[in-house]
Amino acid sequence: MTQTESRTKGNRLEEHLPNSTPRPEGELKELERVWRPPSGWNYITVVNNTYIGVFYVGAAFLFFILAGILALVMRTQLAVPENDLIGQDLYNQLFTMHGTIMMFLFAVPAVEAMGVYLLPNMQAARDLPFPRLSAYAFWAYFVGGLVFFSSIFFGLSPKGGWFMYPPLTSYEFSPGINADFWLLGIGFIEISAIAGAIEIIVGVLRTRAPGQSLDKLPIYAWTMLIFAGMIVFAFPAVILATALLELERAFHWPFFVAEKGGSPLLWQHLFWFFGHPEVYIIFLPAAGFVSMIIPTVAQTPLVAYRLVVVALLATGFFSFGLWVHHMFTTGLPQLSLSFFSAASMAVSIPSGIQVFAWIATLAAGRIQLNTPALFVLGFMFTFVLGGLTGVMVAMVPFDWQVHDTYFVVAHFHYVLFGGMVFPLFAAFYYWIPTASARPLSERLGRWVFGLIFIGFNTAFFPMHITGLVGMPRRVYTYPAELGWDTLNMISTAGAFMIASGVLLFVVDLIRNFRPFTNKSPGNVWNAGTLEWLPSGNYQTRSIPIVTSREPLWDQPNLPEDVEAGRYFLPGAPTGGRETIVTSPVDARPQYVVQMPGPSWPTVLAAVFTAGCFLGLTVKLVVPAIISGLIAIVMVIWWLWETDPGPTAEEIDIGGGIRLPTYVTGPMSHSWWAMVVLILVGGTLFTTLIFSYFFLWTVNPGAWPPDGVELPSLGWSALAAGLYASSSGVIWLASALLKRRERKGPWWGLRLLLMAAVPLMAGGLAVDFNGHWQTGLRPEEHSYGAVVYTVMSVQGVYVATLTLMAFYTVARSLAGMLDGVHRVTFDNTMLFWHYMTAQGLVGLAIIHFFPRLIG
Amino acid sequence: MFTGGALIFVLVVALTAVAIVVPQERRRWLADGRIVMAGGIALPVLVLSALLGYGLFVARGQLNPGEPALRIEVVGEQWWWRVRYLDGSGGVRFVTANEIRIPIDQPIEFLLTSADVIHSFWAPSLAGKLDMIPGKVNSYTFSADKPGVYRGQCAEYCGAQHALMAFYVVAMEPEAFETWASHQTAPSEQPVTDELRSGQELFIANGCGACHTVRGTSARGEIGPDLTHVGGRLSIGAGTLPTNKGTLAGWVASTQHLKPEVFMPSFGNLEGKELRAIAAYLESLE
């Protein structure tokens, strides 16, 4: 169908709804059956986003409460000077855990979880495109997070601060497994964040209501798209950093040890290259909540929608240019201080745009001062104040004074608590009517807001002064004679007031939150977006055509028509779970994707992934390996059902639109997910190459260090040739497979795949052997450490691809792979070509760069 | 800066209030995309450009204060400060710990590094902080205008006793400083009474010299602070306690209680009389 045809069809559809009523008998029953969550013990295998999303938000909120309790213990210790309530060891564990849990186990998962819950509803998709991936990410995070938290009860919690600067956190100054627990906790959130990012990017771009083009996308979906994009480019830096630190701790590869050519500053660059975007990763979705709630409470569309979208994109972009402002006191050159100071100030402009857009929207409408509105106003008050102190700390001379003092503690609580927790509470009060049979109490909600808002400002406003009079962060005690005691006492009182507000919120939840009932009080705030359509486990009965940013305000009779099944796909024609995949920009229906349902292997894979990481942390290597192998088997088992091939010829979704049930290549959602994963891999590799060059700048004139020879160029050429030829074989297999179309399984494909594996592994082996023969070892110098790390990363890809090659062959043997039914093969092929590209770039840099400078 | 920040804050809060409470027909001007442009783009660009220029101007001044009159090397260690005064040719004139005396009105250059983990050198009333990083020497120059005692503290979390890693900067008239400096160059006072002599013997006999140096005796350890003139310093334990006979005795007997996890063991084996003798000896090392 050409674009013009589709447009005329669209216009016609607006006048005549795509499906006629009454709907055939049994259609709704079938839809309900297909999407019903399993019962009994199998209940925990549920994958529907409305269930996993709620579990996920609940778990994140649990970690918020737990980390909050840790903060209360700290505030009690600091209430009076020279307190001996708790000692330095516990205190140092407490502040490390408080920061780590709040950032990694609460803030990021909470906003991601809200996305899992809200996005399909807001886009009228039946679910996110990879439901089992969401379930896996949740379970791995939940199990891993609980184990990580319980380390505090055994005195085994990390105590190096949430930023974990080496050398303090490396093997010499932090023996014992406390620091490894930090790496464990972070490992889970890395997995679930990346999984979530892939899910959300593909979900926002490909599973929208027909007609919901990018210029009609709710701002919240925009923020989540940018959020996920930022995770793709920011998280690899921390994944690499944690991997390097664990390599240093476990095998003494000296990345951060100054005497062996390493640099403690390498960690700081990698950590903050992730850590600063991280702040906006948390804030942007929260700003998205606000941009959804304000139009509803003011009953008018958002003013300057386009400018707000530009502001969000600009924030995402700028936030990658600021990381050095966490390092103003490390003795950097004036020029880089100036650059990063300017960039740090510039990032406040997009936030200013949003704040004024919200004010303008409030002025355009007429606000109803309900609980979500109160939390949003509380957010604006707090966040603007935090933003202004943020501009102050971006000033280099001012930062030299207040860096690492309570002023900074006050600043980032204003932007994080103010910028994320207030909007989150607003979001809870606002969206719970879509998830629960009853809304939360407006009366209690006002008290919750009052206690938290006053408590927050009582706790954190005085800290600005505490910091200015010289109190540093992360101290478990302070002398009486310095005059810090009154301010600290006030802060402690405020902290307990916040806690009482949160407690009252929990009471409200217990009294009123009744999820999973398929009952809803309806569109209680008279909102305009699709998540307020009547819905069940299958989301909306039929998938509407959207012609406005606020369809419920502008498209008369929409809820009734959707509920009656007059729009697209009112049943479950393939007999399984399915939703419409749309084109990324203008949301034209492209095909119907068949989605997998509940599955035990997904949950077990998550549990055994957690077991593997935990085993490694407590040095139980054999159980860890067994656990890891089981996890891999479980992942393969779960994947086996996820490439079903074309089960029906074409499906009529209504209005004369017939869609295929299976596509391959760049139109496939699976292809998009693989491309995002490759972007993650590419970013990881780029940060590794950055580390290589950074370590070179630390060792100028000694790269490689004296006594180290480079392998001859012949070896590297051979390795490059092997990588390239393995990709060539895969390319050939693809071309031949395409020509066979639906002729059934084919032995030639299996043979070619099996031939490509040794070529690829040979490339790695040749490269490794070349370095090993020269006597280069990873433990002696940062040069060797980084060279072996480049090869190790390549090794992880080679191992993964070997597994994928065998899996692909197995699919062929099972008769589930041919010239059309080939998504599994395509994924293997894409990943393979990426592996080759990375291998070639790595070889070129490691073998040519030292020769170039030497 | 604080005034400017407060003004902007009040402006935003006031506009929000207008958007909520002023009657709708009188706030229509605010419900406009042009307000978003003016408030969200034009205003911050103007304010921030001015602020940035001012900040860089100030920073430049702080980074280039002129030729130093004195250079002092400070090494951060878990959880104390090793201080080396350098002579004109860069050699070490004398070594001390946890207390830095400087002449007023003269630019002093501080060369900062670390022996173990990252620390940060910070005397708030005199200058901003600068990190002490293993394998790297950071330096900056500042001066004190008035004589006095200025407290400083480690500002980068450095492990168990980060909280008790303080120091004092004592700014003095130049002549008084010279007198002090030449006294520091000299070896320690010799004990003059029986108690002090026995204190010195106990100090050596208990192996204190394995970690500490007292110039003029056989104690030449380099692991812990140089104690040659410890009695003349304001504090012990890196700003933990004031220096007097009682605190010295308490420190030696129960180090691990007063500052848990420091590398010095508690000498709980010493009897009261022995402790008093050692404390008296240390106090006499002015």
Interface residues (C-beta under 8 A of the other chain):
Chain A: G87 Q88 D89 N92 K159 G160 G161 Y165 P167 L168 F173 A258 E259 G262 S263 P264 L265 V303 A304 L307 A311 T329 T330 G331 Q334 L337 S338 S341 A342 M345 A346 S348 I349 P350 G352 I353 Q354 V355 F356 A357 I359 A360 T361 L362 A363 A364 R366 I367 L377 M380 F381 V384 L385 L388 T389 V391 M392 M395 V396 P397 F398 D399 W400 Q401 H403 D404 T405 G470 P472 R473 R474 V475 Y476 T477 Y478 L482 V698
Chain B: M1 F2 G5 I8 F9 V12 V13 L15 T16 V18 A19 I20 Q24 R27 R28 L30 A31 D32 G33 I35 V36 M37 A38 G39 G40 I41 L43 P44 V45 L48 L51 L52 G55 L56 V58 A59 R60 Q62 L63 Q78 D116 V117 I118 S120 W122 P124 A127 G128 K129 L130 D131 I133 P134 G135 K136 N138 S139 R151 Q153 C154 A155 E156 Y157 C158 G159 A160 Q161 H162 A163 L164 P260 E261
